[in-house]
């Protein structure tokens, strides 16, 4: 997976039913560029399950899709929707375990 010194590896997934793919591909490529991801590839013919296995096997850190409607209902994290127009800041990247929040005395 991602080490603190390397850039995340991303794959772009465009479902096979999407036609034409060019506008969606351009949105995803722009998102990957802005986020400074190392792009593994563009997947247009594989079903979601194969893409998910790339993440499980640690070959891909991030999957980028063009629109929320392209997400499969059984998706697993980390997937970014490029059409949202935002990208993660370096401060939001995972940095290890986060200690539990503590409440003030007398609050529940």
N, CA, C and O atoms as CSV, one atom per row, in Angstrom:
chain,resi,resn,atom,element,x,y,z
A,1,UNK,N,N,0.831,-1.183,0.000
A,1,UNK,CA,C,0.000,0.000,0.000
A,1,UNK,C,C,0.879,1.251,0.000
A,1,UNK,O,O,2.033,1.206,-0.424
A,2,UNK,N,N,0.334,2.347,0.470
A,2,UNK,CA,C,1.017,3.633,0.400
A,2,UNK,C,C,1.992,3.782,1.556
A,2,UNK,O,O,1.620,3.594,2.714
A,3,UNK,N,N,3.225,4.115,1.251
A,3,UNK,CA,C,4.168,4.467,2.300
A,3,UNK,C,C,4.154,5.985,2.431
A,3,UNK,O,O,3.732,6.673,1.502
A,4,UNK,N,N,4.602,6.520,3.554
A,4,UNK,CA,C,4.592,7.981,3.722
A,4,UNK,C,C,5.420,8.716,2.677
A,4,UNK,O,O,5.214,9.910,2.461
A,5,UNK,N,N,6.353,8.029,2.026
A,5,UNK,CA,C,7.233,8.678,1.060
A,5,UNK,C,C,6.773,8.529,-0.382
A,5,UNK,O,O,7.321,9.188,-1.266
A,6,UNK,N,N,5.788,7.686,-0.644
A,6,UNK,CA,C,5.361,7.468,-2.023
A,6,UNK,C,C,3.975,8.046,-2.261
A,6,UNK,O,O,3.224,8.323,-1.325
A,7,UNK,N,N,3.662,8.217,-3.517
A,7,UNK,CA,C,2.334,8.694,-3.883
A,7,UNK,C,C,1.402,7.503,-4.003
A,7,UNK,O,O,1.834,6.420,-4.397
A,8,UNK,N,N,0.119,7.686,-3.669
A,8,UNK,CA,C,-0.834,6.583,-3.804
A,8,UNK,C,C,-0.949,6.119,-5.253
A,8,UNK,O,O,-0.834,6.913,-6.186
A,9,UNK,N,N,-1.174,4.832,-5.419
A,9,UNK,CA,C,-1.383,4.245,-6.740
A,9,UNK,C,C,-2.878,4.225,-7.001
A,9,UNK,O,O,-3.658,3.751,-6.176
A,10,UNK,N,N,-3.269,4.746,-8.156
A,10,UNK,CA,C,-4.689,4.836,-8.490
A,10,UNK,C,C,-4.978,4.079,-9.781
A,10,UNK,O,O,-4.122,3.922,-10.651
A,11,UNK,N,N,-6.210,3.623,-9.863
A,11,UNK,CA,C,-6.738,3.059,-11.107
A,11,UNK,C,C,-8.035,3.791,-11.395
A,11,UNK,O,O,-8.798,4.116,-10.486
A,12,UNK,N,N,-8.268,4.040,-12.644
A,12,UNK,CA,C,-9.529,4.656,-13.069
A,12,UNK,C,C,-10.427,3.533,-13.548
A,12,UNK,O,O,-10.016,2.702,-14.358
A,13,UNK,N,N,-11.661,3.508,-13.046
A,13,UNK,CA,C,-12.615,2.485,-13.474
A,13,UNK,C,C,-13.822,3.164,-14.087
A,13,UNK,O,O,-14.468,4.004,-13.461
A,14,UNK,N,N,-14.116,2.787,-15.319
A,14,UNK,CA,C,-15.312,3.258,-16.012
A,14,UNK,C,C,-16.123,2.014,-16.348
A,14,UNK,O,O,-15.655,1.157,-17.097
A,15,UNK,N,N,-17.332,1.904,-15.804
A,15,UNK,CA,C,-18.136,0.707,-16.063
A,15,UNK,C,C,-18.335,0.473,-17.557
A,15,UNK,O,O,-18.386,1.421,-18.341
A,16,UNK,N,N,-18.446,-0.783,-17.938
A,16,UNK,CA,C,-18.519,-1.141,-19.358
A,16,UNK,C,C,-19.780,-0.619,-20.048
A,16,UNK,O,O,-19.802,-0.500,-21.273
A,17,UNK,N,N,-20.829,-0.306,-19.286
A,17,UNK,CA,C,-22.061,0.189,-19.914
A,17,UNK,C,C,-22.005,1.676,-20.257
A,17,UNK,O,O,-22.898,2.184,-20.935
A,18,UNK,N,N,-20.970,2.381,-19.800
A,18,UNK,CA,C,-20.854,3.822,-20.035
A,18,UNK,C,C,-20.351,4.069,-21.456
A,18,UNK,O,O,-19.315,3.544,-21.865
A,19,UNK,N,N,-21.103,4.874,-22.194
A,19,UNK,CA,C,-20.722,5.193,-23.568
A,19,UNK,C,C,-21.262,6.577,-23.909
A,19,UNK,O,O,-22.460,6.803,-23.739
A,20,UNK,N,N,-20.471,7.482,-24.364
A,20,UNK,CA,C,-19.049,7.385,-24.652
A,20,UNK,C,C,-18.235,7.531,-23.364
A,20,UNK,O,O,-18.694,8.139,-22.397
A,21,UNK,N,N,-17.040,6.976,-23.363
A,21,UNK,CA,C,-16.224,7.022,-22.151
A,21,UNK,C,C,-15.340,8.259,-22.078
A,21,UNK,O,O,-14.880,8.621,-20.995
A,22,UNK,N,N,-15.093,8.915,-23.208
A,22,UNK,CA,C,-14.118,10.004,-23.254
A,22,UNK,C,C,-14.362,11.114,-22.225
A,22,UNK,O,O,-13.422,11.492,-21.527
A,23,UNK,N,N,-15.599,11.661,-22.098
A,23,UNK,CA,C,-15.770,12.740,-21.114
A,23,UNK,C,C,-15.511,12.262,-19.682
A,23,UNK,O,O,-14.961,13.005,-18.869
A,24,UNK,N,N,-15.902,11.035,-19.379
A,24,UNK,CA,C,-15.684,10.484,-18.037
A,24,UNK,C,C,-14.203,10.233,-17.803
A,24,UNK,O,O,-13.687,10.478,-16.712
A,25,UNK,N,N,-13.531,9.749,-18.822
A,25,UNK,CA,C,-12.103,9.493,-18.716
A,25,UNK,C,C,-11.338,10.782,-18.458
A,25,UNK,O,O,-10.424,10.802,-17.633
A,26,UNK,N,N,-11.692,11.848,-19.143
A,26,UNK,CA,C,-10.990,13.125,-18.965
A,26,UNK,C,C,-11.171,13.665,-17.546
A,26,UNK,O,O,-10.228,14.196,-16.958
A,27,UNK,N,N,-12.378,13.531,-16.997
A,27,UNK,CA,C,-12.635,13.979,-15.618
A,27,UNK,C,C,-11.766,13.188,-14.640
A,27,UNK,O,O,-11.167,13.756,-13.727
A,28,UNK,N,N,-11.706,11.879,-14.842
A,28,UNK,CA,C,-10.928,11.023,-13.946
A,28,UNK,C,C,-9.427,11.288,-14.070
A,28,UNK,O,O,-8.720,11.346,-13.064
A,29,UNK,N,N,-8.945,11.448,-15.299
A,29,UNK,CA,C,-7.527,11.744,-15.500
A,29,UNK,C,C,-7.141,13.067,-14.850
A,29,UNK,O,O,-6.074,13.179,-14.246
A,30,UNK,N,N,-8.009,14.066,-14.974
A,30,UNK,CA,C,-7.731,15.352,-14.352
A,30,UNK,C,C,-7.688,15.214,-12.828
A,30,UNK,O,O,-6.822,15.799,-12.177
A,31,UNK,N,N,-8.610,14.450,-12.263
A,31,UNK,CA,C,-8.642,14.230,-10.815
A,31,UNK,C,C,-7.358,13.532,-10.352
A,31,UNK,O,O,-6.748,13.945,-9.365
A,32,UNK,N,N,-6.954,12.486,-11.056
A,32,UNK,CA,C,-5.741,11.765,-10.688
A,32,UNK,C,C,-4.511,12.671,-10.779
A,32,UNK,O,O,-3.608,12.586,-9.946
A,33,UNK,N,N,-4.482,13.529,-11.783
A,33,UNK,CA,C,-3.360,14.464,-11.937
A,33,UNK,C,C,-3.326,15.466,-10.791
A,33,UNK,O,O,-2.269,15.707,-10.208
A,34,UNK,N,N,-4.491,16.060,-10.461
A,34,UNK,CA,C,-4.547,17.035,-9.372
A,34,UNK,C,C,-4.161,16.428,-8.031
A,34,UNK,O,O,-3.568,17.100,-7.187
A,35,UNK,N,N,-4.496,15.163,-7.836
A,35,UNK,CA,C,-4.171,14.480,-6.582
A,35,UNK,C,C,-2.756,13.908,-6.589
A,35,UNK,O,O,-2.283,13.388,-5.579
A,36,UNK,N,N,-2.087,14.009,-7.737
A,36,UNK,CA,C,-0.713,13.529,-7.889
A,36,UNK,C,C,-0.593,12.033,-7.623
A,36,UNK,O,O,0.352,11.579,-6.978
A,37,UNK,N,N,-1.560,11.275,-8.127
A,37,UNK,CA,C,-1.531,9.824,-7.994
A,37,UNK,C,C,-0.624,9.217,-9.051
A,37,UNK,O,O,-0.498,9.756,-10.151
A,38,UNK,N,N,-0.001,8.112,-8.725
A,38,UNK,CA,C,0.667,7.285,-9.730
A,38,UNK,C,C,-0.432,6.447,-10.361
A,38,UNK,O,O,-1.079,5.658,-9.672
A,39,UNK,N,N,-0.651,6.602,-11.639
A,39,UNK,CA,C,-1.754,5.934,-12.320
A,39,UNK,C,C,-1.315,4.551,-12.789
A,39,UNK,O,O,-0.408,4.420,-13.611
A,40,UNK,N,N,-1.970,3.519,-12.255
A,40,UNK,CA,C,-1.695,2.148,-12.659
A,40,UNK,C,C,-2.299,1.865,-14.020
A,40,UNK,O,O,-1.668,1.239,-14.871
A,41,UNK,N,N,-3.541,2.334,-14.227
A,41,UNK,CA,C,-4.174,2.090,-15.505
A,41,UNK,C,C,-5.620,2.527,-15.526
A,41,UNK,O,O,-6.174,3.005,-14.535
A,42,UNK,N,N,-6.213,2.345,-16.699
A,42,UNK,CA,C,-7.610,2.696,-16.942
A,42,UNK,C,C,-8.344,1.394,-17.228
A,42,UNK,O,O,-7.978,0.654,-18.141
A,43,UNK,N,N,-9.371,1.120,-16.451
A,43,UNK,CA,C,-10.097,-0.139,-16.562
A,43,UNK,C,C,-11.488,0.151,-17.114
A,43,UNK,O,O,-12.265,0.884,-16.501
A,44,UNK,N,N,-11.796,-0.419,-18.260
A,44,UNK,CA,C,-13.099,-0.172,-18.880
A,44,UNK,C,C,-13.864,-1.453,-19.191
A,44,UNK,O,O,-15.055,-1.393,-19.497
A,45,UNK,N,N,-13.213,-2.598,-19.120
A,45,UNK,CA,C,-13.903,-3.837,-19.483
A,45,UNK,C,C,-14.052,-4.809,-18.328
A,45,UNK,O,O,-14.846,-5.745,-18.422
A,46,UNK,N,N,-13.328,-4.622,-17.257
A,46,UNK,CA,C,-13.388,-5.544,-16.119
A,46,UNK,C,C,-14.588,-5.227,-15.233
A,46,UNK,O,O,-14.940,-4.061,-15.056
A,47,UNK,N,N,-15.210,-6.251,-14.681
A,47,UNK,CA,C,-16.297,-6.007,-13.728
A,47,UNK,C,C,-15.736,-5.465,-12.418
A,47,UNK,O,O,-14.539,-5.565,-12.147
A,48,UNK,N,N,-16.625,-4.891,-11.612
A,48,UNK,CA,C,-16.213,-4.284,-10.347
A,48,UNK,C,C,-15.445,-5.257,-9.463
A,48,UNK,O,O,-14.493,-4.850,-8.796
A,49,UNK,N,N,-15.824,-6.513,-9.440
A,49,UNK,CA,C,-15.179,-7.477,-8.560
A,49,UNK,C,C,-13.682,-7.584,-8.840
A,49,UNK,O,O,-12.889,-7.738,-7.911
A,50,UNK,N,N,-13.291,-7.504,-10.107
A,50,UNK,CA,C,-11.866,-7.552,-10.441
A,50,UNK,C,C,-11.135,-6.301,-9.962
A,50,UNK,O,O,-9.988,-6.376,-9.522
A,51,UNK,N,N,-11.794,-5.167,-10.049
A,51,UNK,CA,C,-11.200,-3.912,-9.569
A,51,UNK,C,C,-11.038,-3.977,-8.048
A,51,UNK,O,O,-10.011,-3.567,-7.508
A,52,UNK,N,N,-12.045,-4.487,-7.375
A,52,UNK,CA,C,-11.994,-4.623,-5.916
A,52,UNK,C,C,-10.816,-5.510,-5.507
A,52,UNK,O,O,-10.154,-5.236,-4.506
A,53,UNK,N,N,-10.555,-6.555,-6.265
A,53,UNK,CA,C,-9.430,-7.437,-5.935
A,53,UNK,C,C,-8.086,-6.728,-6.107
A,53,UNK,O,O,-7.130,-7.058,-5.405
A,54,UNK,N,N,-7.992,-5.773,-7.013
A,54,UNK,CA,C,-6.760,-4.982,-7.122
A,54,UNK,C,C,-6.507,-4.229,-5.826
A,54,UNK,O,O,-5.363,-4.100,-5.390
A,55,UNK,N,N,-7.572,-3.735,-5.211
A,55,UNK,CA,C,-7.435,-3.025,-3.936
A,55,UNK,C,C,-7.097,-4.005,-2.814
A,55,UNK,O,O,-6.211,-3.740,-2.001
A,56,UNK,N,N,-7.794,-5.123,-2.771
A,56,UNK,CA,C,-7.554,-6.115,-1.723
A,56,UNK,C,C,-6.120,-6.646,-1.801
A,56,UNK,O,O,-5.473,-6.843,-0.773
A,57,UNK,N,N,-5.631,-6.876,-3.012
A,57,UNK,CA,C,-4.278,-7.393,-3.202
A,57,UNK,C,C,-3.199,-6.337,-2.972
A,57,UNK,O,O,-2.010,-6.654,-3.007
A,58,UNK,N,N,-3.600,-5.091,-2.739
A,58,UNK,CA,C,-2.642,-4.026,-2.477
A,58,UNK,C,C,-1.988,-3.447,-3.720
A,58,UNK,O,O,-1.006,-2.711,-3.614
A,59,UNK,N,N,-2.511,-3.763,-4.889
A,59,UNK,CA,C,-1.942,-3.230,-6.128
A,59,UNK,C,C,-2.429,-1.810,-6.410
A,59,UNK,O,O,-1.781,-1.055,-7.135
A,60,UNK,N,N,-3.574,-1.456,-5.832
A,60,UNK,CA,C,-4.177,-0.140,-6.038
A,60,UNK,C,C,-4.592,0.415,-4.674
A,60,UNK,O,O,-5.170,-0.299,-3.854
A,61,UNK,N,N,-4.293,1.685,-4.444
A,61,UNK,CA,C,-4.687,2.350,-3.204
A,61,UNK,C,C,-6.011,3.088,-3.355
A,61,UNK,O,O,-6.787,3.193,-2.405
A,62,UNK,N,N,-6.260,3.595,-4.552
A,62,UNK,CA,C,-7.431,4.433,-4.803
A,62,UNK,C,C,-8.044,4.034,-6.140
A,62,UNK,O,O,-7.328,3.794,-7.112
A,63,UNK,N,N,-9.379,3.963,-6.185
A,63,UNK,CA,C,-10.089,3.791,-7.449
A,63,UNK,C,C,-10.836,5.089,-7.713
A,63,UNK,O,O,-11.556,5.576,-6.842
A,64,UNK,N,N,-10.675,5.648,-8.891
A,64,UNK,CA,C,-11.336,6.897,-9.264
A,64,UNK,C,C,-12.428,6.575,-10.283
A,64,UNK,O,O,-12.183,5.897,-11.281
A,65,UNK,N,N,-13.635,7.071,-10.014
A,65,UNK,CA,C,-14.747,6.952,-10.957
A,65,UNK,C,C,-15.205,8.355,-11.319
A,65,UNK,O,O,-14.950,9.301,-10.574
A,66,UNK,N,N,-15.875,8.500,-12.447
A,66,UNK,CA,C,-16.270,9.829,-12.914
A,66,UNK,C,C,-17.505,10.358,-12.194
A,66,UNK,O,O,-17.563,11.548,-11.882
A,67,UNK,N,N,-18.484,9.516,-11.925
A,67,UNK,CA,C,-19.744,9.971,-11.336
A,67,UNK,C,C,-20.205,9.018,-10.249
A,67,UNK,O,O,-19.911,7.823,-10.281
A,68,UNK,N,N,-20.924,9.560,-9.299
A,68,UNK,CA,C,-21.453,8.756,-8.196
A,68,UNK,C,C,-22.294,7.584,-8.715
A,68,UNK,O,O,-22.295,6.512,-8.110
A,69,UNK,N,N,-23.003,7.775,-9.819
A,69,UNK,CA,C,-23.850,6.721,-10.379
A,69,UNK,C,C,-23.034,5.545,-10.903
A,69,UNK,O,O,-23.582,4.465,-11.123
A,70,UNK,N,N,-21.741,5.739,-11.105
A,70,UNK,CA,C,-20.891,4.652,-11.583
A,70,UNK,C,C,-20.467,3.715,-10.450
A,70,UNK,O,O,-19.969,2.620,-10.708
A,71,UNK,N,N,-20.660,4.133,-9.215
A,71,UNK,CA,C,-20.261,3.298,-8.091
A,71,UNK,C,C,-21.173,2.087,-7.957
A,71,UNK,O,O,-22.394,2.216,-8.041
A,72,UNK,N,N,-20.595,0.927,-7.751
A,72,UNK,CA,C,-21.436,-0.243,-7.520
A,72,UNK,C,C,-22.019,-0.182,-6.110
A,72,UNK,O,O,-21.403,0.398,-5.217
A,73,UNK,N,N,-23.185,-0.765,-5.899
A,73,UNK,CA,C,-23.804,-0.693,-4.572
A,73,UNK,C,C,-23.014,-1.429,-3.501
A,73,UNK,O,O,-23.155,-1.114,-2.319
A,74,UNK,N,N,-22.189,-2.400,-3.876
A,74,UNK,CA,C,-21.424,-3.163,-2.888
A,74,UNK,C,C,-19.963,-2.732,-2.827
A,74,UNK,O,O,-19.085,-3.552,-2.560
A,75,UNK,N,N,-19.702,-1.466,-3.070
A,75,UNK,CA,C,-18.331,-0.968,-3.141
A,75,UNK,C,C,-17.623,-1.045,-1.786
A,75,UNK,O,O,-18.248,-1.129,-0.729
A,76,UNK,N,N,-16.306,-1.013,-1.866
A,76,UNK,CA,C,-15.478,-0.957,-0.672
A,76,UNK,C,C,-14.687,0.339,-0.710
A,76,UNK,O,O,-14.435,0.855,-1.799
A,77,UNK,N,N,-14.285,0.887,0.426
A,77,UNK,CA,C,-13.469,2.098,0.407
A,77,UNK,C,C,-12.120,1.780,-0.200
A,77,UNK,O,O,-11.709,0.625,-0.082
A,78,UNK,N,N,-11.479,2.565,-0.757
A,78,UNK,CA,C,-11.365,3.959,-0.990
A,78,UNK,C,C,-11.624,4.222,-2.449
A,78,UNK,O,O,-10.869,3.805,-3.327
A,79,UNK,N,N,-12.688,4.909,-2.678
A,79,UNK,CA,C,-13.098,5.245,-4.024
A,79,UNK,C,C,-13.390,6.736,-4.038
A,79,UNK,O,O,-14.056,7.243,-3.135
A,80,UNK,N,N,-12.908,7.437,-5.039
A,80,UNK,CA,C,-13.136,8.865,-5.147
A,80,UNK,C,C,-13.922,9.178,-6.407
A,80,UNK,O,O,-13.645,8.648,-7.483
A,81,UNK,N,N,-14.899,10.044,-6.254
A,81,UNK,CA,C,-15.720,10.464,-7.385
A,81,UNK,C,C,-15.117,11.751,-7.933
A,81,UNK,O,O,-15.142,12.782,-7.262
A,82,UNK,N,N,-14.587,11.700,-9.121
A,82,UNK,CA,C,-13.892,12.852,-9.704
A,82,UNK,C,C,-14.829,14.018,-9.959
A,82,UNK,O,O,-14.399,15.168,-9.867
A,83,UNK,N,N,-16.090,13.769,-10.274
A,83,UNK,CA,C,-17.032,14.832,-10.612
A,83,UNK,C,C,-17.336,15.745,-9.433
A,83,UNK,O,O,-17.915,16.814,-9.625
A,84,UNK,N,N,-16.968,15.360,-8.238
A,84,UNK,CA,C,-17.241,16.186,-7.068
A,84,UNK,C,C,-16.375,17.436,-7.038
A,84,UNK,O,O,-16.682,18.386,-6.318
A,85,UNK,N,N,-15.296,17.446,-7.814
A,85,UNK,CA,C,-14.491,18.658,-7.948
A,85,UNK,C,C,-13.554,18.925,-6.789
A,85,UNK,O,O,-12.946,19.994,-6.736
A,86,UNK,N,N,-13.417,18.007,-5.873
A,86,UNK,CA,C,-12.471,18.230,-4.786
A,86,UNK,C,C,-11.493,17.076,-4.761
A,86,UNK,O,O,-11.743,16.018,-5.338
A,87,UNK,N,N,-10.390,17.288,-4.094
A,87,UNK,CA,C,-9.421,16.216,-3.948
A,87,UNK,C,C,-8.843,16.287,-2.552
A,87,UNK,O,O,-8.835,17.349,-1.929
A,88,UNK,N,N,-8.362,15.161,-2.062
A,88,UNK,CA,C,-7.873,15.132,-0.689
A,88,UNK,C,C,-6.640,15.996,-0.518
A,88,UNK,O,O,-5.795,16.079,-1.409
A,89,UNK,N,N,-6.549,16.627,0.619
A,89,UNK,CA,C,-5.358,17.407,0.923
A,89,UNK,C,C,-4.322,16.475,1.538
A,89,UNK,O,O,-4.678,15.415,2.052
A,90,UNK,N,N,-3.049,16.851,1.494
A,90,UNK,CA,C,-2.028,15.998,2.104
A,90,UNK,C,C,-2.298,15.760,3.590
A,90,UNK,O,O,-1.943,14.710,4.125
A,91,UNK,N,N,-2.919,16.723,4.250
A,91,UNK,CA,C,-3.206,16.576,5.676
A,91,UNK,C,C,-4.269,15.523,5.946
A,91,UNK,O,O,-4.355,15.011,7.062
A,92,UNK,N,N,-5.084,15.187,4.943
A,92,UNK,CA,C,-6.155,14.226,5.162
A,92,UNK,C,C,-5.733,12.795,4.867
A,92,UNK,O,O,-6.535,11.875,5.030
A,93,UNK,N,N,-4.491,12.586,4.437
A,93,UNK,CA,C,-4.063,11.228,4.128
A,93,UNK,C,C,-3.841,10.443,5.417
A,93,UNK,O,O,-3.489,11.023,6.444
A,94,UNK,N,N,-4.045,9.132,5.366
A,94,UNK,CA,C,-3.920,8.316,6.561
A,94,UNK,C,C,-2.534,8.409,7.170
A,94,UNK,O,O,-1.533,8.390,6.455
A,95,UNK,N,N,-2.476,8.511,8.493
A,95,UNK,CA,C,-1.195,8.620,9.183
A,95,UNK,C,C,-1.067,7.587,10.289
A,95,UNK,O,O,-0.233,7.747,11.180
A,96,UNK,N,N,-1.852,6.555,10.258
A,96,UNK,CA,C,-1.762,5.532,11.288
A,96,UNK,C,C,-2.960,5.598,12.217
A,96,UNK,O,O,-3.923,6.315,11.946
A,97,UNK,N,N,-2.902,4.845,13.321
A,97,UNK,CA,C,-4.048,4.797,14.230
A,97,UNK,C,C,-4.334,6.153,14.862
A,97,UNK,O,O,-3.419,6.920,15.163
A,98,UNK,N,N,-5.589,6.429,15.054
A,98,UNK,CA,C,-6.018,7.674,15.680
A,98,UNK,C,C,-6.521,7.336,17.076
A,98,UNK,O,O,-7.360,6.449,17.231
A,99,UNK,N,N,-6.020,8.033,18.097
A,99,UNK,CA,C,-6.479,7.715,19.455
A,99,UNK,C,C,-7.953,8.069,19.613
A,99,UNK,O,O,-8.445,8.977,18.944
A,100,UNK,N,N,-8.661,7.363,20.488
A,100,UNK,CA,C,-10.086,7.660,20.684
A,100,UNK,C,C,-10.280,9.055,21.266
A,100,UNK,O,O,-9.447,9.553,22.024
A,101,UNK,N,N,-11.394,9.672,20.895
A,101,UNK,CA,C,-11.716,10.995,21.431
A,101,UNK,C,C,-12.112,10.868,22.882
A,101,UNK,O,O,-12.744,9.890,23.280
A,102,UNK,N,N,-11.742,11.850,23.665
A,102,UNK,CA,C,-12.110,11.843,25.081
A,102,UNK,C,C,-13.179,12.875,25.329
A,102,UNK,O,O,-13.112,13.990,24.813
A,103,UNK,N,N,-14.171,12.502,26.123
A,103,UNK,CA,C,-15.252,13.417,26.477
A,103,UNK,C,C,-14.924,14.139,27.770
A,103,UNK,O,O,-14.162,13.654,28.606
A,104,UNK,N,N,-15.519,15.302,27.905
A,104,UNK,CA,C,-15.376,16.030,29.169
A,104,UNK,C,C,-16.163,15.305,30.252
A,104,UNK,O,O,-17.176,14.670,29.960
A,105,UNK,N,N,-15.711,15.393,31.488
A,105,UNK,CA,C,-16.464,14.754,32.565
A,105,UNK,C,C,-17.909,15.272,32.629
A,105,UNK,O,O,-18.160,16.466,32.467
A,106,UNK,N,N,-18.833,14.367,32.866
A,106,UNK,CA,C,-20.250,14.759,32.992
A,106,UNK,C,C,-21.002,14.771,31.687
A,106,UNK,O,O,-22.205,15.031,31.691
A,107,UNK,N,N,-20.344,14.497,30.549
A,107,UNK,CA,C,-21.040,14.457,29.257
A,107,UNK,C,C,-21.151,13.008,28.813
A,107,UNK,O,O,-20.290,12.179,29.108
A,108,UNK,N,N,-22.237,12.721,28.094
A,108,UNK,CA,C,-22.361,11.365,27.575
A,108,UNK,C,C,-22.739,11.361,26.133
A,108,UNK,O,O,-22.886,10.295,25.536
